[in-house]
Amino acid sequence: MRDFADCKLSVNISPAQFRHLGFETEIKQVLEETGFPAHRLQLEITEKHLIDHPDRARQAIDTLRALGVKFALDDFGTGFTSIAYLPSYGFDCIKIDRSLVSSLGTDPKARLLISGMVHIANALDLQVIAEGVETSAQATLLRAAGCHALQGYLFGRPAPISELNLDGRMLDAA
């Protein structure tokens, strides 16, 4: 696997993948086969994983965290997530769902909700990433709220690895 300096890789994990009893072993094997550093891998899971199978989720998270893998609670703010999930499962990050981000320009309460989420996350030493950022106005408001990172079409669209541009350099497909 080619080295991408200190790039991190975030991977959405489906409930079916996460429930699979060999999940942790598969992740460990992929890391070994590719040589990708575990500390640069972040697995994104939704609260559905935690609600449906809490003991299985805790076991998988604990096993992979021991390898250095990071975890993000994806789609935060859209379901029934309990704040208690955040420290009890050892998340490193929350990802604010795009539905809240998209309402920033139209719903005055959206800014308050996002600011509150950021304050809670900061109190728990969690990073905050806002998803679905499409306008400069949204980016400005999210930065002011204290989000650590922003993600969305404002910054780039999905592309093949051969077309990625990091630090102004085009990457070759090697």
CNS distance restraints for C-alpha pairs under 8 A (distance, minus, plus):
assign (resid   1 and name CA) (resid  34 and name CA) 5.57 0.50 0.50
assign (resid   1 and name CA) (resid  35 and name CA) 6.88 0.50 0.50
assign (resid   1 and name CA) (resid  36 and name CA) 7.43 0.50 0.50
assign (resid   2 and name CA) (resid 174 and name CA) 7.37 0.50 0.50
assign (resid   6 and name CA) (resid  40 and name CA) 7.61 0.50 0.50
assign (resid   7 and name CA) (resid  40 and name CA) 7.13 0.50 0.50
assign (resid   8 and name CA) (resid  40 and name CA) 4.66 0.50 0.50
assign (resid   8 and name CA) (resid  41 and name CA) 5.99 0.50 0.50
assign (resid   8 and name CA) (resid  42 and name CA) 7.46 0.50 0.50
assign (resid   9 and name CA) (resid  40 and name CA) 6.19 0.50 0.50
assign (resid   9 and name CA) (resid  41 and name CA) 4.99 0.50 0.50
assign (resid   9 and name CA) (resid  42 and name CA) 6.10 0.50 0.50
assign (resid  10 and name CA) (resid  41 and name CA) 6.03 0.50 0.50
assign (resid  10 and name CA) (resid  42 and name CA) 4.62 0.50 0.50
assign (resid  10 and name CA) (resid  43 and name CA) 5.73 0.50 0.50
assign (resid  10 and name CA) (resid  44 and name CA) 6.74 0.50 0.50
assign (resid  11 and name CA) (resid  41 and name CA) 7.74 0.50 0.50
assign (resid  11 and name CA) (resid  42 and name CA) 6.37 0.50 0.50
assign (resid  11 and name CA) (resid  43 and name CA) 5.03 0.50 0.50
assign (resid  11 and name CA) (resid  44 and name CA) 5.83 0.50 0.50
assign (resid  12 and name CA) (resid  43 and name CA) 6.07 0.50 0.50
assign (resid  12 and name CA) (resid  44 and name CA) 4.67 0.50 0.50
assign (resid  12 and name CA) (resid  45 and name CA) 6.31 0.50 0.50
assign (resid  13 and name CA) (resid  17 and name CA) 6.33 0.50 0.50
assign (resid  13 and name CA) (resid  18 and name CA) 6.50 0.50 0.50
assign (resid  13 and name CA) (resid  43 and name CA) 6.54 0.50 0.50
assign (resid  13 and name CA) (resid  44 and name CA) 5.89 0.50 0.50
assign (resid  13 and name CA) (resid  45 and name CA) 5.61 0.50 0.50
assign (resid  14 and name CA) (resid  18 and name CA) 6.25 0.50 0.50
assign (resid  14 and name CA) (resid  45 and name CA) 7.17 0.50 0.50
assign (resid  15 and name CA) (resid  19 and name CA) 6.06 0.50 0.50
assign (resid  15 and name CA) (resid  45 and name CA) 7.83 0.50 0.50
assign (resid  15 and name CA) (resid  48 and name CA) 7.17 0.50 0.50
assign (resid  15 and name CA) (resid  49 and name CA) 5.62 0.50 0.50
assign (resid  16 and name CA) (resid  20 and name CA) 6.35 0.50 0.50
assign (resid  17 and name CA) (resid  23 and name CA) 6.54 0.50 0.50
assign (resid  18 and name CA) (resid  23 and name CA) 6.19 0.50 0.50
assign (resid  18 and name CA) (resid  49 and name CA) 7.22 0.50 0.50
assign (resid  18 and name CA) (resid  57 and name CA) 7.45 0.50 0.50
assign (resid  18 and name CA) (resid  60 and name CA) 7.77 0.50 0.50
assign (resid  19 and name CA) (resid  23 and name CA) 7.38 0.50 0.50
assign (resid  19 and name CA) (resid  49 and name CA) 7.79 0.50 0.50
assign (resid  19 and name CA) (resid  53 and name CA) 7.76 0.50 0.50
assign (resid  19 and name CA) (resid  56 and name CA) 7.10 0.50 0.50
assign (resid  19 and name CA) (resid  57 and name CA) 7.61 0.50 0.50
assign (resid  22 and name CA) (resid  26 and name CA) 6.13 0.50 0.50
assign (resid  23 and name CA) (resid  27 and name CA) 6.32 0.50 0.50
assign (resid  23 and name CA) (resid  60 and name CA) 7.66 0.50 0.50
assign (resid  24 and name CA) (resid  28 and name CA) 6.19 0.50 0.50
assign (resid  24 and name CA) (resid  60 and name CA) 6.19 0.50 0.50
assign (resid  24 and name CA) (resid  63 and name CA) 6.99 0.50 0.50
assign (resid  24 and name CA) (resid  64 and name CA) 6.41 0.50 0.50
assign (resid  25 and name CA) (resid  29 and name CA) 6.11 0.50 0.50
assign (resid  26 and name CA) (resid  30 and name CA) 6.21 0.50 0.50
assign (resid  27 and name CA) (resid  31 and name CA) 6.24 0.50 0.50
assign (resid  28 and name CA) (resid  32 and name CA) 6.22 0.50 0.50
assign (resid  28 and name CA) (resid  64 and name CA) 7.93 0.50 0.50
assign (resid  29 and name CA) (resid  33 and name CA) 5.99 0.50 0.50
assign (resid  30 and name CA) (resid  34 and name CA) 5.98 0.50 0.50
assign (resid  31 and name CA) (resid  35 and name CA) 5.57 0.50 0.50
assign (resid  31 and name CA) (resid  36 and name CA) 5.25 0.50 0.50
assign (resid  31 and name CA) (resid  37 and name CA) 6.87 0.50 0.50
assign (resid  31 and name CA) (resid  38 and name CA) 6.65 0.50 0.50
assign (resid  32 and name CA) (resid  36 and name CA) 7.20 0.50 0.50
assign (resid  36 and name CA) (resid  40 and name CA) 7.59 0.50 0.50
assign (resid  36 and name CA) (resid  41 and name CA) 8.00 0.50 0.50
assign (resid  37 and name CA) (resid  41 and name CA) 7.09 0.50 0.50
assign (resid  38 and name CA) (resid  67 and name CA) 6.35 0.50 0.50
assign (resid  38 and name CA) (resid  68 and name CA) 5.18 0.50 0.50
assign (resid  38 and name CA) (resid  69 and name CA) 5.00 0.50 0.50
assign (resid  39 and name CA) (resid  67 and name CA) 7.75 0.50 0.50
assign (resid  39 and name CA) (resid  68 and name CA) 4.66 0.50 0.50
assign (resid  39 and name CA) (resid  69 and name CA) 5.15 0.50 0.50
assign (resid  39 and name CA) (resid  70 and name CA) 6.64 0.50 0.50
assign (resid  40 and name CA) (resid  69 and name CA) 7.11 0.50 0.50
assign (resid  40 and name CA) (resid  70 and name CA) 7.66 0.50 0.50
assign (resid  41 and name CA) (resid  69 and name CA) 5.47 0.50 0.50
assign (resid  41 and name CA) (resid  70 and name CA) 6.16 0.50 0.50
assign (resid  42 and name CA) (resid  69 and name CA) 5.98 0.50 0.50
assign (resid  42 and name CA) (resid  70 and name CA) 4.47 0.50 0.50
assign (resid  42 and name CA) (resid  71 and name CA) 5.26 0.50 0.50
assign (resid  42 and name CA) (resid  72 and name CA) 6.76 0.50 0.50
assign (resid  43 and name CA) (resid  69 and name CA) 7.41 0.50 0.50
assign (resid  43 and name CA) (resid  70 and name CA) 6.31 0.50 0.50
assign (resid  43 and name CA) (resid  71 and name CA) 4.96 0.50 0.50
assign (resid  43 and name CA) (resid  72 and name CA) 6.21 0.50 0.50
assign (resid  44 and name CA) (resid  71 and name CA) 5.92 0.50 0.50
assign (resid  44 and name CA) (resid  72 and name CA) 4.74 0.50 0.50
assign (resid  44 and name CA) (resid  73 and name CA) 5.91 0.50 0.50
assign (resid  44 and name CA) (resid  74 and name CA) 5.58 0.50 0.50
assign (resid  45 and name CA) (resid  49 and name CA) 6.79 0.50 0.50
assign (resid  45 and name CA) (resid  71 and name CA) 7.49 0.50 0.50
assign (resid  45 and name CA) (resid  72 and name CA) 6.39 0.50 0.50
assign (resid  45 and name CA) (resid  73 and name CA) 5.40 0.50 0.50
assign (resid  45 and name CA) (resid  74 and name CA) 5.48 0.50 0.50
assign (resid  46 and name CA) (resid  50 and name CA) 7.53 0.50 0.50
assign (resid  46 and name CA) (resid  73 and name CA) 5.64 0.50 0.50
assign (resid  46 and name CA) (resid  74 and name CA) 4.98 0.50 0.50
assign (resid  46 and name CA) (resid  75 and name CA) 6.42 0.50 0.50
assign (resid  46 and name CA) (resid  76 and name CA) 7.84 0.50 0.50
assign (resid  47 and name CA) (resid  51 and name CA) 6.21 0.50 0.50
assign (resid  47 and name CA) (resid  73 and name CA) 6.95 0.50 0.50
assign (resid  47 and name CA) (resid  74 and name CA) 7.62 0.50 0.50
assign (resid  47 and name CA) (resid  79 and name CA) 7.57 0.50 0.50
assign (resid  47 and name CA) (resid  80 and name CA) 7.74 0.50 0.50
assign (resid  47 and name CA) (resid  81 and name CA) 6.20 0.50 0.50
assign (resid  48 and name CA) (resid  52 and name CA) 5.97 0.50 0.50
assign (resid  49 and name CA) (resid  53 and name CA) 6.20 0.50 0.50
assign (resid  49 and name CA) (resid  54 and name CA) 7.25 0.50 0.50
assign (resid  49 and name CA) (resid  57 and name CA) 6.51 0.50 0.50
assign (resid  50 and name CA) (resid  54 and name CA) 4.68 0.50 0.50
assign (resid  50 and name CA) (resid  57 and name CA) 5.85 0.50 0.50
assign (resid  50 and name CA) (resid  58 and name CA) 7.96 0.50 0.50
assign (resid  53 and name CA) (resid  57 and name CA) 6.02 0.50 0.50
assign (resid  54 and name CA) (resid  58 and name CA) 6.12 0.50 0.50
assign (resid  55 and name CA) (resid  59 and name CA) 6.22 0.50 0.50
assign (resid  56 and name CA) (resid  60 and name CA) 6.25 0.50 0.50
assign (resid  57 and name CA) (resid  61 and name CA) 6.07 0.50 0.50
assign (resid  58 and name CA) (resid  62 and name CA) 5.95 0.50 0.50
assign (resid  58 and name CA) (resid  89 and name CA) 6.21 0.50 0.50
assign (resid  59 and name CA) (resid  63 and name CA) 6.12 0.50 0.50
assign (resid  60 and name CA) (resid  64 and name CA) 6.20 0.50 0.50
assign (resid  61 and name CA) (resid  65 and name CA) 5.85 0.50 0.50
assign (resid  61 and name CA) (resid  71 and name CA) 7.62 0.50 0.50
assign (resid  61 and name CA) (resid  89 and name CA) 7.28 0.50 0.50
assign (resid  61 and name CA) (resid  90 and name CA) 7.87 0.50 0.50
assign (resid  62 and name CA) (resid  66 and name CA) 6.21 0.50 0.50
assign (resid  63 and name CA) (resid  67 and name CA) 7.02 0.50 0.50
assign (resid  64 and name CA) (resid  68 and name CA) 6.66 0.50 0.50
assign (resid  64 and name CA) (resid  69 and name CA) 5.54 0.50 0.50
assign (resid  64 and name CA) (resid  70 and name CA) 8.00 0.50 0.50
assign (resid  65 and name CA) (resid  69 and name CA) 4.86 0.50 0.50
assign (resid  65 and name CA) (resid  70 and name CA) 6.25 0.50 0.50
assign (resid  65 and name CA) (resid  71 and name CA) 7.89 0.50 0.50
assign (resid  70 and name CA) (resid  91 and name CA) 7.37 0.50 0.50
assign (resid  70 and name CA) (resid  92 and name CA) 6.12 0.50 0.50
assign (resid  71 and name CA) (resid  90 and name CA) 7.74 0.50 0.50
assign (resid  71 and name CA) (resid  91 and name CA) 5.19 0.50 0.50
assign (resid  71 and name CA) (resid  92 and name CA) 5.52 0.50 0.50
assign (resid  71 and name CA) (resid  93 and name CA) 6.59 0.50 0.50
assign (resid  72 and name CA) (resid  91 and name CA) 5.70 0.50 0.50
assign (resid  72 and name CA) (resid  92 and name CA) 5.89 0.50 0.50
assign (resid  72 and name CA) (resid  93 and name CA) 4.54 0.50 0.50
assign (resid  72 and name CA) (resid  94 and name CA) 5.28 0.50 0.50
assign (resid  72 and name CA) (resid  95 and name CA) 6.75 0.50 0.50
assign (resid  73 and name CA) (resid  86 and name CA) 7.96 0.50 0.50
assign (resid  73 and name CA) (resid  91 and name CA) 6.74 0.50 0.50
assign (resid  73 and name CA) (resid  93 and name CA) 6.43 0.50 0.50
assign (resid  73 and name CA) (resid  94 and name CA) 4.84 0.50 0.50
assign (resid  73 and name CA) (resid  95 and name CA) 6.15 0.50 0.50
assign (resid  74 and name CA) (resid  94 and name CA) 6.22 0.50 0.50
assign (resid  74 and name CA) (resid  95 and name CA) 4.96 0.50 0.50
assign (resid  74 and name CA) (resid  96 and name CA) 7.15 0.50 0.50
assign (resid  74 and name CA) (resid  97 and name CA) 7.23 0.50 0.50
assign (resid  75 and name CA) (resid  79 and name CA) 7.85 0.50 0.50
assign (resid  75 and name CA) (resid  94 and name CA) 7.97 0.50 0.50
assign (resid  75 and name CA) (resid  95 and name CA) 5.84 0.50 0.50
assign (resid  75 and name CA) (resid  96 and name CA) 5.71 0.50 0.50
assign (resid  75 and name CA) (resid  97 and name CA) 4.32 0.50 0.50
assign (resid  75 and name CA) (resid  98 and name CA) 7.69 0.50 0.50
assign (resid  76 and name CA) (resid  81 and name CA) 7.20 0.50 0.50
assign (resid  76 and name CA) (resid  94 and name CA) 6.29 0.50 0.50
assign (resid  76 and name CA) (resid  95 and name CA) 5.64 0.50 0.50
assign (resid  76 and name CA) (resid  96 and name CA) 4.92 0.50 0.50
assign (resid  76 and name CA) (resid  97 and name CA) 5.67 0.50 0.50
assign (resid  77 and name CA) (resid  81 and name CA) 7.15 0.50 0.50
assign (resid  77 and name CA) (resid  96 and name CA) 6.39 0.50 0.50
assign (resid  77 and name CA) (resid  97 and name CA) 6.48 0.50 0.50
assign (resid  77 and name CA) (resid 100 and name CA) 7.63 0.50 0.50
assign (resid  78 and name CA) (resid  97 and name CA) 6.77 0.50 0.50
assign (resid  78 and name CA) (resid  99 and name CA) 7.82 0.50 0.50
assign (resid  81 and name CA) (resid  85 and name CA) 7.11 0.50 0.50
assign (resid  82 and name CA) (resid  86 and name CA) 7.70 0.50 0.50
assign (resid  83 and name CA) (resid  87 and name CA) 7.96 0.50 0.50
assign (resid  84 and name CA) (resid  88 and name CA) 6.27 0.50 0.50
assign (resid  85 and name CA) (resid  89 and name CA) 5.82 0.50 0.50
assign (resid  86 and name CA) (resid  90 and name CA) 6.40 0.50 0.50
assign (resid  86 and name CA) (resid  91 and name CA) 5.74 0.50 0.50
assign (resid  86 and name CA) (resid 124 and name CA) 7.87 0.50 0.50
assign (resid  87 and name CA) (resid  91 and name CA) 6.54 0.50 0.50
assign (resid  87 and name CA) (resid 124 and name CA) 6.92 0.50 0.50
assign (resid  91 and name CA) (resid 126 and name CA) 7.27 0.50 0.50
assign (resid  92 and name CA) (resid 125 and name CA) 7.79 0.50 0.50
assign (resid  92 and name CA) (resid 126 and name CA) 5.27 0.50 0.50
assign (resid  92 and name CA) (resid 127 and name CA) 6.39 0.50 0.50
assign (resid  93 and name CA) (resid 121 and name CA) 7.94 0.50 0.50
assign (resid  93 and name CA) (resid 126 and name CA) 4.92 0.50 0.50
assign (resid  93 and name CA) (resid 127 and name CA) 4.48 0.50 0.50
assign (resid  93 and name CA) (resid 128 and name CA) 5.72 0.50 0.50
assign (resid  93 and name CA) (resid 129 and name CA) 7.38 0.50 0.50
assign (resid  94 and name CA) (resid 121 and name CA) 7.50 0.50 0.50
assign (resid  94 and name CA) (resid 126 and name CA) 6.94 0.50 0.50
assign (resid  94 and name CA) (resid 127 and name CA) 6.40 0.50 0.50
assign (resid  94 and name CA) (resid 128 and name CA) 5.17 0.50 0.50
assign (resid  94 and name CA) (resid 129 and name CA) 6.35 0.50 0.50
assign (resid  95 and name CA) (resid 128 and name CA) 5.91 0.50 0.50
assign (resid  95 and name CA) (resid 129 and name CA) 4.71 0.50 0.50
assign (resid  95 and name CA) (resid 130 and name CA) 5.63 0.50 0.50
assign (resid  95 and name CA) (resid 131 and name CA) 6.56 0.50 0.50
assign (resid  96 and name CA) (resid 100 and name CA) 7.16 0.50 0.50
assign (resid  96 and name CA) (resid 101 and name CA) 7.53 0.50 0.50
assign (resid  96 and name CA) (resid 114 and name CA) 7.74 0.50 0.50
assign (resid  96 and name CA) (resid 128 and name CA) 7.21 0.50 0.50
assign (resid  96 and name CA) (resid 129 and name CA) 6.15 0.50 0.50
assign (resid  96 and name CA) (resid 130 and name CA) 4.73 0.50 0.50
assign (resid  96 and name CA) (resid 131 and name CA) 5.95 0.50 0.50
assign (resid  97 and name CA) (resid 101 and name CA) 6.77 0.50 0.50
assign (resid  97 and name CA) (resid 130 and name CA) 6.70 0.50 0.50
assign (resid  97 and name CA) (resid 131 and name CA) 5.62 0.50 0.50
assign (resid  97 and name CA) (resid 132 and name CA) 7.37 0.50 0.50
assign (resid  98 and name CA) (resid 102 and name CA) 5.92 0.50 0.50
assign (resid  98 and name CA) (resid 130 and name CA) 7.15 0.50 0.50
assign (resid  98 and name CA) (resid 131 and name CA) 4.91 0.50 0.50
assign (resid  98 and name CA) (resid 132 and name CA) 4.47 0.50 0.50
assign (resid  98 and name CA) (resid 133 and name CA) 7.25 0.50 0.50
assign (resid  99 and name CA) (resid 103 and name CA) 6.45 0.50 0.50
assign (resid  99 and name CA) (resid 132 and name CA) 7.85 0.50 0.50
assign (resid 100 and name CA) (resid 104 and name CA) 6.71 0.50 0.50
assign (resid 100 and name CA) (resid 110 and name CA) 6.19 0.50 0.50
assign (resid 100 and name CA) (resid 114 and name CA) 7.66 0.50 0.50
assign (resid 101 and name CA) (resid 110 and name CA) 7.58 0.50 0.50
assign (resid 101 and name CA) (resid 130 and name CA) 7.09 0.50 0.50
assign (resid 101 and name CA) (resid 131 and name CA) 7.07 0.50 0.50
assign (resid 101 and name CA) (resid 132 and name CA) 6.53 0.50 0.50
assign (resid 101 and name CA) (resid 133 and name CA) 6.64 0.50 0.50
assign (resid 101 and name CA) (resid 138 and name CA) 7.01 0.50 0.50
assign (resid 102 and name CA) (resid 132 and name CA) 7.21 0.50 0.50
assign (resid 102 and name CA) (resid 133 and name CA) 7.50 0.50 0.50
assign (resid 102 and name CA) (resid 138 and name CA) 7.84 0.50 0.50
assign (resid 103 and name CA) (resid 107 and name CA) 5.46 0.50 0.50
assign (resid 103 and name CA) (resid 110 and name CA) 6.23 0.50 0.50
assign (resid 104 and name CA) (resid 108 and name CA) 6.94 0.50 0.50
assign (resid 104 and name CA) (resid 110 and name CA) 5.39 0.50 0.50
assign (resid 104 and name CA) (resid 111 and name CA) 6.05 0.50 0.50
assign (resid 104 and name CA) (resid 138 and name CA) 6.59 0.50 0.50
assign (resid 104 and name CA) (resid 141 and name CA) 7.96 0.50 0.50
assign (resid 105 and name CA) (resid 138 and name CA) 7.41 0.50 0.50
assign (resid 107 and name CA) (resid 111 and name CA) 7.84 0.50 0.50
assign (resid 108 and name CA) (resid 112 and name CA) 7.42 0.50 0.50
assign (resid 109 and name CA) (resid 113 and name CA) 6.19 0.50 0.50
assign (resid 110 and name CA) (resid 114 and name CA) 6.14 0.50 0.50
assign (resid 111 and name CA) (resid 115 and name CA) 6.08 0.50 0.50
assign (resid 111 and name CA) (resid 141 and name CA) 7.56 0.50 0.50
assign (resid 111 and name CA) (resid 145 and name CA) 7.59 0.50 0.50
assign (resid 112 and name CA) (resid 116 and name CA) 6.07 0.50 0.50
assign (resid 113 and name CA) (resid 117 and name CA) 6.21 0.50 0.50
assign (resid 114 and name CA) (resid 118 and name CA) 6.20 0.50 0.50
assign (resid 114 and name CA) (resid 142 and name CA) 7.88 0.50 0.50
assign (resid 114 and name CA) (resid 145 and name CA) 6.96 0.50 0.50
assign (resid 115 and name CA) (resid 119 and name CA) 6.23 0.50 0.50
assign (resid 115 and name CA) (resid 145 and name CA) 5.06 0.50 0.50
assign (resid 115 and name CA) (resid 146 and name CA) 7.29 0.50 0.50
assign (resid 116 and name CA) (resid 120 and name CA) 6.22 0.50 0.50
assign (resid 117 and name CA) (resid 121 and name CA) 6.08 0.50 0.50
assign (resid 118 and name CA) (resid 122 and name CA) 6.01 0.50 0.50
assign (resid 118 and name CA) (resid 128 and name CA) 6.50 0.50 0.50
assign (resid 118 and name CA) (resid 145 and name CA) 7.00 0.50 0.50
assign (resid 118 and name CA) (resid 146 and name CA) 6.35 0.50 0.50
assign (resid 118 and name CA) (resid 147 and name CA) 6.50 0.50 0.50
assign (resid 119 and name CA) (resid 123 and name CA) 6.20 0.50 0.50
assign (resid 120 and name CA) (resid 124 and name CA) 6.44 0.50 0.50
assign (resid 121 and name CA) (resid 125 and name CA) 6.12 0.50 0.50
assign (resid 121 and name CA) (resid 126 and name CA) 4.88 0.50 0.50
assign (resid 121 and name CA) (resid 127 and name CA) 6.72 0.50 0.50
assign (resid 121 and name CA) (resid 128 and name CA) 6.89 0.50 0.50
assign (resid 122 and name CA) (resid 126 and name CA) 5.66 0.50 0.50
assign (resid 122 and name CA) (resid 127 and name CA) 7.18 0.50 0.50
assign (resid 127 and name CA) (resid 147 and name CA) 7.74 0.50 0.50
assign (resid 127 and name CA) (resid 148 and name CA) 6.09 0.50 0.50
assign (resid 128 and name CA) (resid 147 and name CA) 5.23 0.50 0.50
assign (resid 128 and name CA) (resid 148 and name CA) 5.30 0.50 0.50
assign (resid 128 and name CA) (resid 149 and name CA) 6.55 0.50 0.50
assign (resid 129 and name CA) (resid 147 and name CA) 6.01 0.50 0.50
assign (resid 129 and name CA) (resid 148 and name CA) 5.97 0.50 0.50
assign (resid 129 and name CA) (resid 149 and name CA) 4.72 0.50 0.50
assign (resid 129 and name CA) (resid 150 and name CA) 5.49 0.50 0.50
assign (resid 129 and name CA) (resid 151 and name CA) 7.08 0.50 0.50
assign (resid 130 and name CA) (resid 142 and name CA) 7.40 0.50 0.50
assign (resid 130 and name CA) (resid 147 and name CA) 6.74 0.50 0.50
assign (resid 130 and name CA) (resid 149 and name CA) 6.55 0.50 0.50
assign (resid 130 and name CA) (resid 150 and name CA) 4.95 0.50 0.50
assign (resid 130 and name CA) (resid 151 and name CA) 6.07 0.50 0.50
assign (resid 131 and name CA) (resid 150 and name CA) 6.35 0.50 0.50
assign (resid 131 and name CA) (resid 151 and name CA) 4.93 0.50 0.50
assign (resid 131 and name CA) (resid 152 and name CA) 5.91 0.50 0.50
assign (resid 132 and name CA) (resid 151 and name CA) 6.06 0.50 0.50
assign (resid 132 and name CA) (resid 152 and name CA) 4.44 0.50 0.50
assign (resid 132 and name CA) (resid 153 and name CA) 6.93 0.50 0.50
assign (resid 133 and name CA) (resid 138 and name CA) 6.29 0.50 0.50
assign (resid 133 and name CA) (resid 139 and name CA) 6.42 0.50 0.50
assign (resid 133 and name CA) (resid 150 and name CA) 6.67 0.50 0.50
assign (resid 133 and name CA) (resid 151 and name CA) 5.82 0.50 0.50
assign (resid 133 and name CA) (resid 152 and name CA) 4.44 0.50 0.50
assign (resid 133 and name CA) (resid 153 and name CA) 6.40 0.50 0.50
assign (resid 133 and name CA) (resid 154 and name CA) 6.03 0.50 0.50
assign (resid 134 and name CA) (resid 138 and name CA) 7.06 0.50 0.50
assign (resid 134 and name CA) (resid 139 and name CA) 7.90 0.50 0.50
assign (resid 134 and name CA) (resid 152 and name CA) 5.89 0.50 0.50
assign (resid 134 and name CA) (resid 153 and name CA) 5.30 0.50 0.50
assign (resid 134 and name CA) (resid 154 and name CA) 4.57 0.50 0.50
assign (resid 135 and name CA) (resid 139 and name CA) 6.42 0.50 0.50
assign (resid 135 and name CA) (resid 154 and name CA) 5.97 0.50 0.50
assign (resid 136 and name CA) (resid 140 and name CA) 6.13 0.50 0.50
assign (resid 136 and name CA) (resid 154 and name CA) 7.36 0.50 0.50
assign (resid 137 and name CA) (resid 141 and name CA) 6.30 0.50 0.50
assign (resid 138 and name CA) (resid 142 and name CA) 6.07 0.50 0.50
assign (resid 139 and name CA) (resid 143 and name CA) 6.04 0.50 0.50
assign (resid 139 and name CA) (resid 150 and name CA) 7.21 0.50 0.50
assign (resid 140 and name CA) (resid 144 and name CA) 6.17 0.50 0.50
assign (resid 141 and name CA) (resid 145 and name CA) 6.17 0.50 0.50
assign (resid 142 and name CA) (resid 146 and name CA) 6.45 0.50 0.50
assign (resid 142 and name CA) (resid 147 and name CA) 5.72 0.50 0.50
assign (resid 142 and name CA) (resid 150 and name CA) 7.81 0.50 0.50
assign (resid 143 and name CA) (resid 147 and name CA) 5.39 0.50 0.50
assign (resid 143 and name CA) (resid 148 and name CA) 7.48 0.50 0.50
assign (resid 151 and name CA) (resid 155 and name CA) 6.87 0.50 0.50
assign (resid 152 and name CA) (resid 156 and name CA) 6.58 0.50 0.50
assign (resid 152 and name CA) (resid 157 and name CA) 7.44 0.50 0.50
assign (resid 153 and name CA) (resid 157 and name CA) 5.30 0.50 0.50
assign (resid 159 and name CA) (resid 163 and name CA) 6.24 0.50 0.50
assign (resid 159 and name CA) (resid 164 and name CA) 6.70 0.50 0.50
assign (resid 160 and name CA) (resid 164 and name CA) 6.86 0.50 0.50
assign (resid 161 and name CA) (resid 171 and name CA) 7.75 0.50 0.50
assign (resid 161 and name CA) (resid 173 and name CA) 7.05 0.50 0.50
assign (resid 162 and name CA) (resid 170 and name CA) 7.92 0.50 0.50
assign (resid 162 and name CA) (resid 171 and name CA) 5.89 0.50 0.50
assign (resid 162 and name CA) (resid 172 and name CA) 5.52 0.50 0.50
assign (resid 162 and name CA) (resid 173 and name CA) 4.54 0.50 0.50
assign (resid 163 and name CA) (resid 170 and name CA) 6.59 0.50 0.50
assign (resid 163 and name CA) (resid 171 and name CA) 6.49 0.50 0.50
assign (resid 163 and name CA) (resid 172 and name CA) 7.63 0.50 0.50
assign (resid 164 and name CA) (resid 170 and name CA) 6.17 0.50 0.50
assign (resid 164 and name CA) (resid 171 and name CA) 5.97 0.50 0.50
assign (resid 165 and name CA) (resid 169 and name CA) 5.34 0.50 0.50
assign (resid 165 and name CA) (resid 170 and name CA) 4.57 0.50 0.50
assign (resid 165 and name CA) (resid 171 and name CA) 6.19 0.50 0.50
assign (resid 166 and name CA) (resid 170 and name CA) 6.71 0.50 0.50
assign (resid 166 and name CA) (resid 171 and name CA) 7.44 0.50 0.50
